[in-house]
Amino acid sequence: VVALPGNCDFCPGKELERVLPFGEKRLLLCHGHTLGVKSGLDRLLRRAKALGCDAALFGHTHIPHQAVEDGVLLLNPGSLGYAPDRGSGLGIGVLELEDGQLRAALL
């Protein structure tokens, strides 16, 4: 289990983002608040590309999102514990690697 703090968590010294190998792929994990994901995903995409990542997994908005932009998979699974009043519901994300290809699903 890899856990990263969000904007309401008090975790002094805890890293705010992490790059993890996933087979031959690289994943950027972050909550997203430091990259302004509520205002758009441009900064998240630039950060993932700067770090050589194939995917960026993020949260903060609590709204499920899945897209591929400029060759980078952007995945927000939503939230299991809090659904915003935007009608997105609760959800999780699944990420698989098969034959060198990343595949994501929102459940």
N, CA, C and O of each residue as an XYZ file, in Angstrom:
428
protein
N       0.853     -1.182      0.000
C       0.000      0.000      0.000
C       0.887      1.229      0.000
O       1.825      1.339      0.789
N       0.579      2.140     -0.886
C       1.278      3.413     -0.942
C       0.257      4.490     -0.625
O      -0.782      4.579     -1.280
N       0.545      5.299      0.366
C      -0.374      6.378      0.750
C       0.349      7.713      0.674
O       1.494      7.846      1.106
N      -0.339      8.691      0.118
C       0.186     10.049      0.039
C      -0.822     10.979      0.700
O      -2.027     10.754      0.588
N      -0.354     12.019      1.388
C      -1.295     12.910      2.061
C      -2.054     13.813      1.097
O      -1.551     14.184      0.037
N      -3.258     14.151      1.488
C      -4.064     15.113      0.750
C      -3.972     16.476      1.401
O      -3.199     16.674      2.338
N      -4.751     17.405      0.910
C      -4.671     18.771      1.401
C      -5.207     18.929      2.820
O      -4.903     19.931      3.468
N      -5.984     17.990      3.322
C      -6.522     18.089      4.692
C      -5.823     17.150      5.666
O      -6.239     17.031      6.819
N      -4.766     16.482      5.214
C      -4.038     15.545      6.066
C      -2.829     16.233      6.680
O      -2.146     17.015      6.019
N      -2.570     15.937      7.948
C      -1.395     16.477      8.625
C      -0.375     15.358      8.732
O      -0.486     14.488      9.596
N       0.610     15.381      7.862
C       1.637     14.346      7.806
C       2.991     14.995      7.578
O       3.521     14.931      6.469
N       3.562     15.615      8.598
C       4.852     16.286      8.414
C       5.904     15.333      7.854
O       6.047     14.205      8.327
N       6.622     15.786      6.863
C       7.696     14.991      6.290
C       7.247     13.946      5.287
O       8.090     13.312      4.652
N       5.960     13.747      5.125
C       5.450     12.749      4.177
C       5.530     13.313      2.765
O       5.146     14.459      2.533
N       6.026     12.519      1.821
C       6.160     12.981      0.443
C       4.785     13.255     -0.164
O       3.824     12.534      0.103
N       4.701     14.310     -0.986
C       3.438     14.714     -1.599
C       3.208     14.058     -2.952
O       2.088     14.051     -3.462
N       4.262     13.510     -3.530
C       4.119     12.771     -4.776
C       5.181     11.692     -4.809
O       6.182     11.749     -4.095
N       4.935     10.711     -5.656
C       5.878      9.599     -5.746
C       5.814      9.009     -7.143
O       4.743      8.920     -7.743
N       6.962      8.608     -7.650
C       7.026      7.900     -8.924
C       7.307      6.436     -8.613
O       8.279      6.103     -7.935
N       6.434      5.569     -9.125
C       6.576      4.133     -8.889
C       6.744      3.401    -10.206
O       6.075      3.713    -11.191
N       7.655      2.414    -10.219
C       7.710      1.550    -11.402
C       6.511      0.611    -11.382
O       6.093      0.143    -10.323
N       5.966      0.343    -12.554
C       4.835     -0.575    -12.705
C       5.152     -1.396    -13.952
O       4.793     -1.020    -15.067
N       5.837     -2.536    -13.740
C       6.393     -3.258    -14.873
C       7.406     -2.364    -15.543
O       8.286     -1.816    -14.878
N       7.299     -2.205    -16.852
C       8.213     -1.311    -17.575
C       7.684      0.113    -17.659
O       8.289      0.959    -18.318
N       6.580      0.385    -17.012
C       5.978      1.725    -17.014
C       6.323      2.465    -15.728
O       6.772      1.872    -14.747
N       6.099      3.778    -15.761
C       6.318      4.616    -14.575
C       5.025      5.355    -14.265
O       4.370      5.901    -15.152
N       4.673      5.358    -12.978
C       3.443      6.001    -12.529
C       3.760      7.163    -11.606
O       4.556      7.028    -10.677
N       3.141      8.295    -11.861
C       3.193      9.414    -10.922
C       1.973      9.299    -10.023
O       0.843      9.268    -10.510
N       2.192      9.237     -8.728
C       1.111      9.218     -7.747
C       1.128     10.533     -6.997
O       2.170     10.952     -6.496
N      -0.013     11.182     -6.918
C      -0.119     12.423     -6.159
C      -1.580     12.664     -5.810
O      -2.478     12.127     -6.458
N      -1.810     13.463     -4.796
C      -3.176     13.826     -4.457
C      -3.738     14.798     -5.480
O      -4.906     14.704     -5.858
N      -2.916     15.721     -5.922
C      -3.301     16.638     -6.978
C      -3.484     18.082     -6.549
O      -3.490     18.979     -7.391
N      -3.633     18.322     -5.252
C      -3.882     19.699     -4.808
C      -2.702     20.622     -5.085
O      -2.901     21.806     -5.359
N      -1.471     20.102     -5.019
C      -0.309     20.951     -5.271
C      -0.132     21.253     -6.761
O       0.653     22.126     -7.130
N      -0.853     20.536     -7.606
C      -0.779     20.749     -9.049
C      -2.048     21.388     -9.604
O      -2.231     21.467    -10.819
N      -2.915     21.838     -8.718
C      -4.094     22.595     -9.119
C      -5.081     21.840     -9.995
O      -5.651     22.421    -10.918
N      -5.294     20.546     -9.723
C      -6.141     19.746    -10.606
C      -7.606     20.197    -10.643
O      -8.332     19.841    -11.571
N      -8.045     20.961     -9.663
C      -9.419     21.472     -9.712
C      -9.577     22.550    -10.782
O     -10.692     22.858    -11.203
N      -8.462     23.117    -11.214
C      -8.486     24.171    -12.239
C      -8.112     23.651    -13.620
O      -8.112     24.411    -14.588
N      -7.797     22.381    -13.719
C      -7.393     21.780    -14.986
C      -6.240     20.815    -14.767
O      -5.644     20.777    -13.690
N      -5.934     20.042    -15.788
C      -4.938     18.978    -15.643
C      -3.617     19.273    -16.354
O      -2.761     18.395    -16.460
N      -3.449     20.487    -16.835
C      -2.229     20.845    -17.565
C      -0.973     20.688    -16.713
O       0.014     20.114    -17.172
N      -0.997     21.189    -15.485
C       0.183     21.092    -14.617
C       0.486     19.639    -14.267
O       1.651     19.248    -14.213
N      -0.545     18.840    -14.032
C      -0.368     17.414    -13.744
C       0.274     16.726    -14.942
O       1.224     15.960    -14.779
N      -0.223     16.986    -16.121
C       0.331     16.387    -17.330
C       1.793     16.801    -17.528
O       2.638     15.957    -17.825
N       2.092     18.069    -17.368
C       3.482     18.542    -17.519
C       4.406     17.876    -16.499
O       5.533     17.507    -16.831
N       3.934     17.722    -15.265
C       4.747     17.090    -14.216
C       5.010     15.624    -14.557
O       6.139     15.148    -14.438
N       3.974     14.917    -14.978
C       4.141     13.509    -15.343
C       5.139     13.364    -16.487
O       6.003     12.488    -16.449
N       5.026     14.208    -17.495
C       5.936     14.138    -18.638
C       7.368     14.497    -18.221
O       8.323     13.877    -18.688
N       7.517     15.494    -17.348
C       8.852     15.897    -16.882
C       9.542     14.767    -16.119
O      10.768     14.652    -16.142
N       8.752     13.941    -15.449
C       9.301     12.830    -14.672
C       9.383     11.539    -15.483
O       9.770     10.497    -14.955
N       9.021     11.604    -16.759
C       9.077     10.419    -17.614
C       8.039      9.373    -17.273
O       8.289      8.177    -17.425
N       6.869      9.812    -16.811
C       5.829      8.875    -16.393
C       4.846      8.586    -17.522
O       4.565      9.437    -18.365
N       4.342      7.377    -17.511
C       3.359      6.932    -18.489
C       1.935      7.175    -18.027
O       1.002      7.186    -18.830
N       1.774      7.369    -16.721
C       0.445      7.611    -16.152
C       0.579      8.485    -14.919
O       1.606      8.480    -14.240
N      -0.483      9.238    -14.643
C      -0.561     10.042    -13.428
C      -1.858      9.663    -12.725
O      -2.944      9.804    -13.288
N      -1.736      9.185    -11.503
C      -2.883      8.805    -10.680
C      -3.061      9.895     -9.639
O      -2.124     10.226     -8.913
N      -4.264     10.453     -9.564
C      -4.481     11.609     -8.706
C      -5.878     11.572     -8.110
O      -6.689     10.708     -8.445
N      -6.148     12.519     -7.225
C      -7.447     12.629     -6.579
C      -7.838     14.087     -6.444
O      -7.883     14.818     -7.434
N      -8.116     14.507     -5.241
C      -8.448     15.864     -4.826
C      -9.842     16.316     -5.244
O     -10.551     16.902     -4.426
N     -10.260     16.072     -6.467
C     -11.579     16.539     -6.903
C     -12.689     15.604     -6.451
O     -13.853     16.004     -6.402
N     -12.344     14.357     -6.117
C     -13.310     13.315     -5.761
C     -14.223     12.957     -6.927
O     -15.249     12.307     -6.729
N     -13.866     13.368     -8.127
C     -14.667     13.105     -9.318
C     -13.894     12.152    -10.220
O     -12.784     12.478    -10.642
N     -14.454     10.980    -10.525
C     -13.748     10.041    -11.397
C     -13.416     10.676    -12.750
O     -14.216     11.409    -13.332
N     -12.215     10.372    -13.224
C     -11.762     10.911    -14.512
C     -10.770      9.933    -15.109
O      -9.889      9.424    -14.416
N     -10.918      9.674    -16.397
C      -9.982      8.816    -17.116
C      -9.806      9.379    -18.514
O     -10.781      9.568    -19.242
N      -8.564      9.646    -18.890
C      -8.273     10.169    -20.223
C      -6.805      9.901    -20.530
O      -5.989      9.706    -19.630
N      -6.495      9.897    -21.805
C      -5.106      9.858    -22.251
C      -4.852     11.174    -22.964
O      -5.521     11.513    -23.940
N      -3.868     11.909    -22.453
C      -3.496     13.188    -23.050
C      -2.012     13.173    -23.362
O      -1.186     12.890    -22.494
N      -1.684     13.474    -24.591
C      -0.291     13.524    -25.041
C       0.466     12.254    -24.645
O       1.632     12.316    -24.255
N      -0.205     11.103    -24.747
C       0.422      9.818    -24.451
C       0.491      9.439    -22.992
O       1.056      8.398    -22.655
N      -0.075     10.263    -22.105
C      -0.040      9.995    -20.666
C      -1.460      9.690    -20.179
O      -2.389     10.461    -20.417
N      -1.609      8.559    -19.498
C      -2.892      8.206    -18.899
C      -3.094      9.037    -17.635
O      -2.240      9.044    -16.750
N      -4.216      9.732    -17.554
C      -4.578     10.500    -16.361
C      -5.773      9.800    -15.729
O      -6.813      9.631    -16.365
N      -5.615      9.391    -14.461
C      -6.656      8.598    -13.814
C      -6.928      9.106    -12.406
O      -6.042      9.136    -11.551
N      -8.173      9.504    -12.190
C      -8.666      9.857    -10.862
C      -9.776      8.866    -10.566
O     -10.798      8.870    -11.253
N      -9.601      8.012     -9.554
C     -10.615      6.991     -9.283
C     -11.880      7.530     -8.629
O     -12.857      6.794     -8.490
N     -11.884      8.780     -8.231
C     -13.026      9.300     -7.486
C     -12.777      9.098     -6.003
O     -11.660      9.293     -5.524
N     -13.807      8.711     -5.281
C     -13.673      8.548     -3.838
C     -14.593      7.444     -3.342
O     -15.733      7.315     -3.787
N     -14.086      6.663     -2.426
C     -14.923      5.652     -1.775
C     -15.665      6.217     -0.576
O     -16.686      5.673     -0.154
N     -15.149      7.314     -0.028
C     -15.723      7.824      1.200
C     -16.479      9.128      1.090
O     -17.192      9.511      2.018
N     -16.338      9.814     -0.024
C     -16.988     11.117     -0.162
C     -17.307     11.371     -1.616
O     -16.414     11.384     -2.463
N     -18.573     11.571     -1.905
C     -18.980     11.915     -3.272
C     -19.449     13.353     -3.271
O     -20.373     13.698     -2.533
N     -18.833     14.202     -4.080
C     -19.275     15.592     -4.126
C     -20.706     15.673     -4.648
O     -21.220     14.722     -5.236
N     -21.323     16.791     -4.432
C     -22.721     16.929     -4.826
C     -22.871     17.178     -6.322
O     -23.849     17.787     -6.756
N     -21.916     16.713     -7.103
C     -21.976     16.864     -8.561
C     -22.534     15.613     -9.228
O     -22.532     15.518    -10.455
N     -23.006     14.664     -8.449
C     -23.627     13.482     -9.018
C     -22.672     12.442     -9.549
O     -23.082     11.578    -10.325
N     -21.396     12.495     -9.154
C     -20.440     11.540     -9.709
C     -20.526     10.174     -9.037
O     -20.079      9.181     -9.611
N     -21.082     10.104     -7.854
C     -21.151      8.827     -7.145
C     -19.801      8.416     -6.599
O     -18.800      9.110     -6.776
N     -19.792      7.282     -5.937
C     -18.571      6.745     -5.357
C     -17.917      5.804     -6.357
O     -18.605      5.182     -7.166
N     -16.596      5.694     -6.309
C     -15.955      4.809     -7.267
C     -14.536      4.453     -6.914
O     -13.936      5.009     -5.994
N     -14.016      3.509     -7.670
C     -12.620      3.103     -7.553
C     -12.057      2.994     -8.968
O     -12.802      2.952     -9.946
N     -10.750      2.950     -9.055
C     -10.086      2.763    -10.339
C      -9.242      1.508    -10.310
O      -8.705      1.132     -9.268
N      -9.128      0.871    -11.442
C      -8.299     -0.322    -11.594
C      -7.314     -0.045    -12.727
O      -7.692      0.441    -13.793
N      -6.066     -0.356    -12.479
C      -5.020     -0.160    -13.478
C      -4.345     -1.507    -13.708
O      -3.910     -2.163    -12.762
N      -4.264     -1.908    -14.962
C      -3.640     -3.181    -15.324
C      -2.561     -2.931    -16.373
O      -2.625     -1.980    -17.153
N      -1.575     -3.811    -16.363
C      -0.511     -3.773    -17.354
C      -0.471     -5.140    -18.012
O      -0.230     -6.151    -17.352
N      -0.710     -5.166    -19.326
C      -0.689     -6.423    -20.060
C       0.003     -6.204    -21.394
O      -0.343     -5.291    -22.144
N       0.974     -7.042    -21.681
C       1.733     -6.948    -22.929
C       2.285     -5.539    -23.149
O       2.292     -5.039    -24.274
N       2.746     -4.907    -22.074
C       3.357     -3.588    -22.166
C       2.381     -2.440    -22.304
O       2.799     -1.298    -22.492
N       1.095     -2.714    -22.217
C       0.075     -1.683    -22.369
C      -0.663     -1.450    -21.051
O      -1.076     -2.399    -20.384
N      -0.821     -0.185    -20.686
C      -1.617      0.165    -19.518
C      -3.088      0.178    -19.902
O      -3.466      0.671    -20.965
N      -3.898     -0.365    -19.028
C      -5.339     -0.343    -19.208
C      -5.959      0.094    -17.896
O      -5.597     -0.402    -16.830
N      -6.896      1.025    -17.981
C      -7.541      1.553    -16.778
C      -9.042      1.378    -16.895
O      -9.602      1.360    -17.991
N      -9.678      1.251    -15.748
C     -11.136      1.183    -15.693
C     -11.604      1.888    -14.435
O     -10.961      1.819    -13.388
N     -12.718      2.558    -14.554
C     -13.369      3.172    -13.397
C     -14.564      2.297    -13.031
O     -15.387      1.971    -13.887
N     -14.655      1.922    -11.772
C     -15.745      1.055    -11.312
C     -16.632      1.789    -10.317
O     -17.603      1.220     -9.819
